[in-house]
Amino acid sequence: MKEIFCIFAALLLCGLASGGPAGTEFALSFMQNSQLGTNSASTRLMLDISNPSKLFANVKVTALGKTFEQTIQPGQGATFQLPSGVEISGTKTTHQTIQVLSDQKILVSSFNYKLYSSDTSLIYPVEDWGTEYYLFTPMLGPLGSFKEFSIVNYDTQNSIEVQLSGKVVFKGSFYPRGSKLTFDLMPMESVQIQSQDDLTGSRIKSQQPVAVFAGHSCAWFYSTCSHVYEQLIPVSNWGKEFMVAPINCTLPQFRFDMVQIIASQTTTVNINSDSPKLPIKMIAGESLYINLYWPDSFHITADNGIQVLYLFNGGTRQNGDTIEPFLMNILPIDFFGTSYILYVQTDFTNQAVIIAQTKDLDGLTFDMLRLPQNPQWQQVGASEYSWAQITYTQGSGFHTVSGPNPFGLYSIGMGNKNGYGSAAPGTSAVSTATCTISGDPHYNTFDNKTYDFQGTCTYTAAQACHLEGTKLTPFAVVVQNALWDEIQSSPDVSMAKAVVVEVYNLTLVLRRNQLKQIMVNNILNNIPLSLLNGKVKVFQEGTHYAITTDFGLKVTYDMVYHVAITVPSDFGDKMCGLCGNYNEKPIDEYQLPDGKQTTDVITFGAAWKVPVAGVVCDDGCIGNLCPTCDPQKKIIYEKDCSIITDPKGPFAACHGVINPMSYFDDCVYDVCIGEGDRDMLCHSVGSYVIDCQDFGVAIQNWRTPQFCPLMCPANSHYQICAVICDTPCPGLTDINTCNKNTCAEGCACDTGFYFNGTGCMPLEQCGCYENGVSYEIGESEVQEGCHKRITCKPSGEVTHEFIKCNDYEICQNQNGVRGCYPAQCLIEAGGSITLFSGKSGGLTETGAYEIVKVCNDTLDTQWFRVVVEVLMCGETGFNGVAAAYVFYEGGIISVNRELSTWVNGMKVALPKELNNNISVQLSGDAVVIKMSALTVTYTSLAFVVTVNGQMDGVLCGACSQLNAEYVASSGMNIWRAPDFPISCV
């Protein structure tokens, strides 16, 4: 069984992934900060927004009916200053809600600042909201201050229920402690509720998800008072394991901060610290306060989800500055990320508390450099985590902190008579799963189950399923298999012939015989390619081509042997197809399209077959009918393939990450069935190399001049970790930003040559790049509608020329190339018909039809008549052109669907030359009949008639009709050929 030991991919901020609090829709409110009007001149109500994606983010913030818009570059941030009127005062419902929208995932923090009273909060996207919350409101504050919370509703009317732990007055009515407060919120409406009582433990339930903010208008303990607040985490997202580090503030003597724990059900909590505590039993709604003294730390675990918050009680720094209180969520460790943003707030000493696994401390970076100030690490309780507090800067701007594995980061600020703190905005570690299809197809599913299925048809390999109620993007990956006749005259081995990705209304096709190109919606495009403003990209990576999307899908194909499909964990339990359902349960991979399970591989594979009209294929062999390897030959091939498993070989470093045994077994089988073919051997070994490098394993050079040498094209040389980023052609990076962290074996450019996306060449031959498309020097492309031609000049510039098709031409695609072509009529397998006019329809009735003929009696020498026999025999029979007849002056040519050919009733061998410059030839899998004004091409998949433009106005027949609907209905009957009766048999 192909076993992957390390299946966790941690992705960095600024371009690779966004998770955790990243989102595209946010809504929030600013609660009352101290007494309304206090220090109003200094009020700064701000949103700090960063863009962790690889695309430009167009951000729109709406507040008080005004809209603020800004485009944020990839990996950059921006601050939005909001009008002071968004601050809510008193207890009331209000439309002072702020909405944030973006076309890319962004990170958002809020900052509520007044002189001597401020705090920050991480803002969670709408998709992370919940319907159940428990409040925490600090108890102490001066007269005239309030415990307070706010509830933010989104875009539908909502019913709210609050089980109160303290008394409140709402809309003139008194609600005592223990009572239930119910009300409705309209779309984009918020409510703020204040009380002199402690509201900690109050339970909020809503019909639809809401955001909840809680805190105190001006809390105090060891200092003057300050506004404290946090956006609370819903019960559905509570965690079970937490690391709590103290904040370095030691005055007054014996000062402490408070850690508050709330349970939503009967829960056992364990607190491991320098002074271990006994397990604590909590009941639903119960709150637990724990004093945290410097330099103690807590490792908290629970058997059910709990909420943990940290209240910094204020204090005095060594320099005499007074630091005021602030409130922070303590995040469960499964919220930890691999990269964070730290915003620099002016007038503060900006600091960060870092909590990371002790083994990862040396790998942490600050702006891609080592952490500043040589942090003094201390262990968190008796756990495997350590913590440290660092000071990074004053001024303005932002910084990034990253690590090799998930860690926690809290952003805090200390100013004289002020302070702030919250969890830092960052990207959650995004796990991915990869399904591989290799060789005579060997499948390793998303859930790491291996099986062999040797079907030669077209199959759904992976498809996003059960997406109802989600915001996930639908997609499908289809793989067309075929017998690999390159290595055997009578092949037993099947391989991937084409890989199709369907996403965003695009159909992208990589074909084995189309190097450096990809078909997109039936149009051939050069690689590299960027579509839909970067939502979909196609590029070369090592020895394979990759298709990626902005939501994390990645499909690679080496154009011969190996296909890999990688999806992010967002699609967990929402996949189907031959790659399985991605639910982390290998035992139920054989899921059929109807949701039922089977234990039979053939039944499973056949169920995901995609019908392709006219294609003859099978679903592979069964049991003893499958080809086997002769034991004597097997010994020879085992020696060749042993490089994969050699414990001292070039792949030894990968053995602990990906079990090599299944790759070894696949290699032996495929090479044996391939009769010792060396290319098969090299592709088999290369399959293990690709997967190991995808997991970041450093592979030693394994190719030699005698063993699997890789022949590189001109101006390049082989590297086990090919560097192609150093010398890109000008304009290439506008299409695809090269990831310098990617290691894949391939061909790197020689000195003095430049990488154009698929090869290396002199600078003057680099080509052109425009709007995500790449062009070779001298290449022209006709745009949709055939009104414009784009041409790449030797200077690297692109010219635009307006064009128009001639009257006898039509704008269409032929073999993937759009242009003005002689009018054609096409009947495809299945019965679809496209007329000379370009309109399409479908044939539904069996019969013999005059497709086209010359209706001008004076053109004797150019006269012709084309009749086709169409069979439409339903789902179980043949549908399409069963035979074709071409009449000409003095003769008739007949062709059946097996492509046997007769001339005037006599069977002939092809090619055949006839009188009047008429030829009949066999071209590939097609019979081609050519006359001076007519060309007929007939294959098992399609029947095509092309006429000379000079025949315009003298033709009649079904293909000359201008209305496809007319052809597809009873109007087709007028073109029946009465001398060709036909019926289904």
ChimeraX attribute file (.defattr): number of C-alpha atoms within 10 A of each C-alpha:
attribute: neighborCount
match mode: 1-to-1
recipient: residues
	/A:1	14
	/A:2	19
	/A:3	18
	/A:4	20
	/A:5	13
	/A:6	10
	/A:7	15
	/A:8	14
	/A:9	17
	/A:10	21
	/A:11	25
	/A:12	24
	/A:13	27
	/A:14	22
	/A:15	17
	/A:16	17
	/A:17	24
	/A:18	28
	/A:19	21
	/A:20	19
	/A:21	25
	/A:22	27
	/A:23	23
	/A:24	18
	/A:25	20
	/A:26	25
	/A:27	23
	/A:28	28
	/A:29	27
	/A:30	23
	/A:31	27
	/A:32	29
	/A:33	29
	/A:34	26
	/A:35	16
	/A:36	13
	/A:37	11
	/A:38	14
	/A:39	15
	/A:40	14
	/A:41	10
	/A:42	12
	/A:43	20
	/A:44	17
	/A:45	20
	/A:46	19
	/A:47	23
	/A:48	21
	/A:49	23
	/A:50	28
	/A:51	30
	/A:52	32
	/A:53	23
	/A:54	20
	/A:55	20
	/A:56	19
	/A:57	24
	/A:58	17
	/A:59	23
	/A:60	17
	/A:61	19
	/A:62	17
	/A:63	18
	/A:64	14
	/A:65	9
	/A:66	10
	/A:67	12
	/A:68	13
	/A:69	14
	/A:70	14
	/A:71	14
	/A:72	21
	/A:73	18
	/A:74	18
	/A:75	19
	/A:76	18
	/A:77	21
	/A:78	19
	/A:79	16
	/A:80	16
	/A:81	13
	/A:82	20
	/A:83	14
	/A:84	16
	/A:85	12
	/A:86	19
	/A:87	18
	/A:88	23
	/A:89	20
	/A:90	16
	/A:91	19
	/A:92	15
	/A:93	21
	/A:94	18
	/A:95	19
	/A:96	22
	/A:97	25
	/A:98	23
	/A:99	18
	/A:100	23
	/A:101	20
	/A:102	21
	/A:103	14
	/A:104	23
	/A:105	27
	/A:106	31
	/A:107	29
	/A:108	26
	/A:109	21
	/A:110	23
	/A:111	20
	/A:112	24
	/A:113	23
	/A:114	21
	/A:115	16
	/A:116	21
	/A:117	27
	/A:118	30
	/A:119	27
	/A:120	29
	/A:121	28
	/A:122	25
	/A:123	27
	/A:124	24
	/A:125	23
	/A:126	19
	/A:127	16
	/A:128	19
	/A:129	22
	/A:130	21
	/A:131	17
	/A:132	22
	/A:133	25
	/A:134	27
	/A:135	25
	/A:136	28
	/A:137	25
	/A:138	27
	/A:139	17
	/A:140	18
	/A:141	21
	/A:142	14
	/A:143	8
	/A:144	10
	/A:145	22
	/A:146	29
	/A:147	25
	/A:148	29
	/A:149	27
	/A:150	25
	/A:151	23
	/A:152	26
	/A:153	30
	/A:154	23
	/A:155	10
	/A:156	13
	/A:157	14
	/A:158	18
	/A:159	15
	/A:160	18
	/A:161	16
	/A:162	19
	/A:163	18
	/A:164	22
	/A:165	20
	/A:166	18
	/A:167	18
	/A:168	22
	/A:169	15
	/A:170	17
	/A:171	9
	/A:172	7
	/A:173	9
	/A:174	12
	/A:175	15
	/A:176	14
	/A:177	16
	/A:178	13
	/A:179	15
	/A:180	15
	/A:181	18
	/A:182	13
	/A:183	13
	/A:184	16
	/A:185	20
	/A:186	17
	/A:187	15
	/A:188	19
	/A:189	24
	/A:190	26
	/A:191	24
	/A:192	24
	/A:193	20
	/A:194	26
	/A:195	20
	/A:196	17
	/A:197	17
	/A:198	23
	/A:199	27
	/A:200	23
	/A:201	22
	/A:202	21
	/A:203	19
	/A:204	22
	/A:205	18
	/A:206	21
	/A:207	14
	/A:208	17
	/A:209	20
	/A:210	26
	/A:211	28
	/A:212	28
	/A:213	23
	/A:214	26
	/A:215	30
	/A:216	32
	/A:217	30
	/A:218	30
	/A:219	31
	/A:220	23
	/A:221	21
	/A:222	19
	/A:223	18
	/A:224	20
	/A:225	28
	/A:226	32
	/A:227	33
	/A:228	36
	/A:229	35
	/A:230	26
	/A:231	24
	/A:232	27
	/A:233	24
	/A:234	20
	/A:235	18
	/A:236	14
	/A:237	14
	/A:238	20
	/A:239	22
	/A:240	18
	/A:241	20
	/A:242	22
	/A:243	25
	/A:244	25
	/A:245	27
	/A:246	23
	/A:247	22
	/A:248	15
	/A:249	21
	/A:250	16
	/A:251	16
	/A:252	13
	/A:253	9
	/A:254	8
	/A:255	18
	/A:256	25
	/A:257	23
	/A:258	19
	/A:259	22
	/A:260	20
	/A:261	20
	/A:262	24
	/A:263	26
	/A:264	22
	/A:265	14
	/A:266	14
	/A:267	19
	/A:268	17
	/A:269	23
	/A:270	19
	/A:271	21
	/A:272	20
	/A:273	19
	/A:274	15
	/A:275	10
	/A:276	13
	/A:277	11
	/A:278	9
	/A:279	13
	/A:280	12
	/A:281	13
	/A:282	19
	/A:283	13
	/A:284	14
	/A:285	18
	/A:286	18
	/A:287	19
	/A:288	14
	/A:289	14
	/A:290	14
	/A:291	12
	/A:292	22
	/A:293	17
	/A:294	15
	/A:295	14
	/A:296	18
	/A:297	25
	/A:298	25
	/A:299	22
	/A:300	22
	/A:301	20
	/A:302	19
	/A:303	13
	/A:304	16
	/A:305	22
	/A:306	26
	/A:307	27
	/A:308	29
	/A:309	20
	/A:310	24
	/A:311	24
	/A:312	27
	/A:313	23
	/A:314	29
	/A:315	26
	/A:316	20
	/A:317	17
	/A:318	9
	/A:319	7
	/A:320	10
	/A:321	14
	/A:322	22
	/A:323	27
	/A:324	32
	/A:325	31
	/A:326	33
	/A:327	30
	/A:328	27
	/A:329	23
	/A:330	24
	/A:331	23
	/A:332	22
	/A:333	17
	/A:334	17
	/A:335	21
	/A:336	21
	/A:337	29
	/A:338	23
	/A:339	32
	/A:340	29
	/A:341	27
	/A:342	23
	/A:343	23
	/A:344	22
	/A:345	20
	/A:346	14
	/A:347	15
	/A:348	18
	/A:349	18
	/A:350	24
	/A:351	21
	/A:352	22
	/A:353	21
	/A:354	21
	/A:355	26
	/A:356	25
	/A:357	17
	/A:358	16
	/A:359	11
	/A:360	15
	/A:361	21
	/A:362	11
	/A:363	13
	/A:364	21
	/A:365	17
	/A:366	17
	/A:367	13
	/A:368	12
	/A:369	12
	/A:370	13
	/A:371	18
	/A:372	11
	/A:373	10
	/A:374	9
	/A:375	14
	/A:376	10
	/A:377	16
	/A:378	17
	/A:379	22
	/A:380	27
	/A:381	22
	/A:382	14
	/A:383	15
	/A:384	12
	/A:385	20
	/A:386	23
	/A:387	24
	/A:388	20
	/A:389	23
	/A:390	18
	/A:391	15
	/A:392	16
	/A:393	16
	/A:394	15
	/A:395	12
	/A:396	11
	/A:397	15
	/A:398	17
	/A:399	17
	/A:400	18
	/A:401	24
	/A:402	26
	/A:403	22
	/A:404	19
	/A:405	22
	/A:406	24
	/A:407	25
	/A:408	27
	/A:409	29
	/A:410	22
	/A:411	25
	/A:412	29
	/A:413	25
	/A:414	22
	/A:415	18
	/A:416	18
	/A:417	21
	/A:418	28
	/A:419	30
	/A:420	31
	/A:421	30
	/A:422	26
	/A:423	25
	/A:424	27
	/A:425	29
	/A:426	32
	/A:427	30
	/A:428	25
	/A:429	26
	/A:430	22
	/A:431	17
	/A:432	21
	/A:433	20
	/A:434	22
	/A:435	24
	/A:436	24
	/A:437	27
	/A:438	27
	/A:439	27
	/A:440	28
	/A:441	24
	/A:442	20
	/A:443	25
	/A:444	25
	/A:445	26
	/A:446	28
	/A:447	23
	/A:448	25
	/A:449	21
	/A:450	20
	/A:451	16
	/A:452	18
	/A:453	21
	/A:454	27
	/A:455	25
	/A:456	24
	/A:457	26
	/A:458	26
	/A:459	23
	/A:460	21
	/A:461	27
	/A:462	26
	/A:463	22
	/A:464	20
	/A:465	18
	/A:466	14
	/A:467	14
	/A:468	8
	/A:469	6
	/A:470	9
	/A:471	9
	/A:472	15
	/A:473	14
	/A:474	14
	/A:475	18
	/A:476	18
	/A:477	22
	/A:478	22
	/A:479	25
	/A:480	21
	/A:481	21
	/A:482	21
	/A:483	21
	/A:484	22
	/A:485	13
	/A:486	11
	/A:487	18
	/A:488	14
	/A:489	8
	/A:490	10
	/A:491	14
	/A:492	19
	/A:493	24
	/A:494	23
	/A:495	26
	/A:496	28
	/A:497	21
	/A:498	21
	/A:499	23
	/A:500	22
	/A:501	22
	/A:502	17
	/A:503	17
	/A:504	14
	/A:505	9
	/A:506	15
	/A:507	17
	/A:508	23
	/A:509	24
	/A:510	25
	/A:511	19
	/A:512	16
	/A:513	11
	/A:514	13
	/A:515	14
	/A:516	16
	/A:517	21
	/A:518	25
	/A:519	20
	/A:520	18
	/A:521	13
	/A:522	17
	/A:523	17
	/A:524	20
	/A:525	20
	/A:526	18
	/A:527	24
	/A:528	26
	/A:529	26
	/A:530	23
	/A:531	17
	/A:532	11
	/A:533	12
	/A:534	20
	/A:535	15
	/A:536	20
	/A:537	21
	/A:538	28
	/A:539	24
	/A:540	21
	/A:541	24
	/A:542	23
	/A:543	19
	/A:544	19
	/A:545	23
	/A:546	22
	/A:547	24
	/A:548	20
	/A:549	18
	/A:550	19
	/A:551	19
	/A:552	18
	/A:553	19
	/A:554	20
	/A:555	24
	/A:556	23
	/A:557	26
	/A:558	24
	/A:559	21
	/A:560	19
	/A:561	23
	/A:562	24
	/A:563	25
	/A:564	20
	/A:565	23
	/A:566	18
	/A:567	22
	/A:568	17
	/A:569	15
	/A:570	16
	/A:571	22
	/A:572	18
	/A:573	17
	/A:574	18
	/A:575	23
	/A:576	24
	/A:577	27
	/A:578	32
	/A:579	28
	/A:580	29
	/A:581	26
	/A:582	25
	/A:583	16
	/A:584	16
	/A:585	14
	/A:586	16
	/A:587	9
	/A:588	17
	/A:589	26
	/A:590	25
	/A:591	21
	/A:592	19
	/A:593	13
	/A:594	7
	/A:595	9
	/A:596	9
	/A:597	13
	/A:598	14
	/A:599	12
	/A:600	9
	/A:601	16
	/A:602	17
	/A:603	13
	/A:604	20
	/A:605	24
	/A:606	20
	/A:607	19
	/A:608	21
	/A:609	22
	/A:610	14
	/A:611	10
	/A:612	14
	/A:613	16
	/A:614	16
	/A:615	12
	/A:616	9
	/A:617	14
	/A:618	14
	/A:619	18
	/A:620	19
	/A:621	14
	/A:622	12
	/A:623	6
	/A:624	7
	/A:625	8
	/A:626	10
	/A:627	14
	/A:628	11
	/A:629	17
	/A:630	10
	/A:631	10
	/A:632	8
	/A:633	14
	/A:634	18
	/A:635	13
	/A:636	13
	/A:637	21
	/A:638	17
	/A:639	10
	/A:640	20
	/A:641	22
	/A:642	18
	/A:643	17
	/A:644	27
	/A:645	19
	/A:646	13
	/A:647	13
	/A:648	9
	/A:649	15
	/A:650	18
	/A:651	22
	/A:652	19
	/A:653	16
	/A:654	25
	/A:655	18
	/A:656	13
	/A:657	17
	/A:658	21
	/A:659	18
	/A:660	23
	/A:661	16
	/A:662	19
	/A:663	24
	/A:664	22
	/A:665	17
	/A:666	20
	/A:667	29
	/A:668	27
	/A:669	23
	/A:670	27
	/A:671	28
	/A:672	24
	/A:673	22
	/A:674	22
	/A:675	15
	/A:676	19
	/A:677	15
	/A:678	15
	/A:679	13
	/A:680	22
	/A:681	22
	/A:682	20
	/A:683	21
	/A:684	26
	/A:685	22
	/A:686	22
	/A:687	22
	/A:688	23
	/A:689	23
	/A:690	21
	/A:691	19
	/A:692	22
	/A:693	18
	/A:694	15
	/A:695	17
	/A:696	15
	/A:697	20
	/A:698	19
	/A:699	21
	/A:700	14
	/A:701	13
	/A:702	17
	/A:703	16
	/A:704	9
	/A:705	8
	/A:706	6
	/A:707	12
	/A:708	16
	/A:709	12
	/A:710	17
	/A:711	12
	/A:712	15
	/A:713	13
	/A:714	12
	/A:715	18
	/A:716	20
	/A:717	16
	/A:718	19
	/A:719	19
	/A:720	20
	/A:721	19
	/A:722	19
	/A:723	20
	/A:724	23
	/A:725	17
	/A:726	12
	/A:727	18
	/A:728	19
	/A:729	23
	/A:730	16
	/A:731	17
	/A:732	23
	/A:733	15
	/A:734	15
	/A:735	24
	/A:736	18
	/A:737	11
	/A:738	16
	/A:739	12
	/A:740	10
	/A:741	8
	/A:742	16
	/A:743	22
	/A:744	24
	/A:745	23
	/A:746	22
	/A:747	27
	/A:748	27
	/A:749	26
	/A:750	16
	/A:751	10
	/A:752	11
	/A:753	21
	/A:754	26
	/A:755	24
	/A:756	28
	/A:757	24
	/A:758	19
	/A:759	20
	/A:760	27
	/A:761	19
	/A:762	13
	/A:763	17
	/A:764	13
	/A:765	18
	/A:766	27
	/A:767	25
	/A:768	25
	/A:769	24
	/A:770	17
	/A:771	13
	/A:772	20
	/A:773	17
	/A:774	24
	/A:775	25
	/A:776	18
	/A:777	19
	/A:778	13
	/A:779	15
	/A:780	16
	/A:781	18
	/A:782	20
	/A:783	16
	/A:784	13
	/A:785	15
	/A:786	18
	/A:787	15
	/A:788	15
	/A:789	17
	/A:790	17
	/A:791	21
	/A:792	22
	/A:793	18
	/A:794	16
	/A:795	12
	/A:796	21
	/A:797	13
	/A:798	19
	/A:799	11
	/A:800	14
	/A:801	10
	/A:802	11
	/A:803	14
	/A:804	15
	/A:805	15
	/A:806	12
	/A:807	11
	/A:808	18
	/A:809	19
	/A:810	20
	/A:811	22
	/A:812	18
	/A:813	15
	/A:814	13
	/A:815	9
	/A:816	15
	/A:817	15
	/A:818	19
	/A:819	22
	/A:820	21
	/A:821	17
	/A:822	18
	/A:823	23
	/A:824	22
	/A:825	23
	/A:826	22
	/A:827	26
	/A:828	22
	/A:829	21
	/A:830	23
	/A:831	23
	/A:832	17
	/A:833	26
	/A:834	19
	/A:835	23
	/A:836	23
	/A:837	19
	/A:838	18
	/A:839	14
	/A:840	19
	/A:841	18
	/A:842	17
	/A:843	22
	/A:844	21
	/A:845	18
	/A:846	19
	/A:847	22
	/A:848	25
	/A:849	22
	/A:850	22
	/A:851	26
	/A:852	23
	/A:853	21
	/A:854	19
	/A:855	15
	/A:856	14
	/A:857	9
	/A:858	9
	/A:859	11
	/A:860	11
	/A:861	11
	/A:862	17
	/A:863	18
	/A:864	21
	/A:865	20
	/A:866	21
	/A:867	23
	/A:868	26
	/A:869	24
	/A:870	25
	/A:871	25
	/A:872	21
	/A:873	17
	/A:874	11
	/A:875	8
	/A:876	6
	/A:877	11
	/A:878	19
	/A:879	24
	/A:880	29
	/A:881	27
	/A:882	20
	/A:883	21
	/A:884	24
	/A:885	20
	/A:886	20
	/A:887	16
	/A:888	19
	/A:889	13
	/A:890	9
	/A:891	13
	/A:892	16
	/A:893	20
	/A:894	20
	/A:895	19
	/A:896	18
	/A:897	15
	/A:898	11
	/A:899	18
	/A:900	14
	/A:901	23
	/A:902	16
	/A:903	17
	/A:904	12
	/A:905	11
	/A:906	10
	/A:907	13
	/A:908	14
	/A:909	12
	/A:910	14
	/A:911	13
	/A:912	14
	/A:913	13
	/A:914	11
	/A:915	9
	/A:916	13
	/A:917	9
	/A:918	15
	/A:919	17
	/A:920	23
	/A:921	17
	/A:922	16
	/A:923	13
	/A:924	8
	/A:925	12
	/A:926	17
	/A:927	22
	/A:928	19
	/A:929	21
	/A:930	17
	/A:931	18
	/A:932	13
	/A:933	14
	/A:934	20
	/A:935	18
	/A:936	22
	/A:937	20
	/A:938	26
	/A:939	21
	/A:940	21
	/A:941	18
	/A:942	20
	/A:943	23
	/A:944	17
	/A:945	22
	/A:946	18
	/A:947	22
	/A:948	16
	/A:949	16
	/A:950	10
	/A:951	14
	/A:952	13
	/A:953	12
	/A:954	12
	/A:955	18
	/A:956	18
	/A:957	20
	/A:958	28
	/A:959	27
	/A:960	20
	/A:961	19
	/A:962	15
	/A:963	17
	/A:964	22
	/A:965	16
	/A:966	13
	/A:967	25
	/A:968	20
	/A:969	14
	/A:970	11
	/A:971	15
	/A:972	22
	/A:973	16
	/A:974	12
	/A:975	19
	/A:976	20
	/A:977	16
	/A:978	11
	/A:979	7
	/A:980	12
	/A:981	11
	/A:982	13
	/A:983	13
	/A:984	13
	/A:985	7
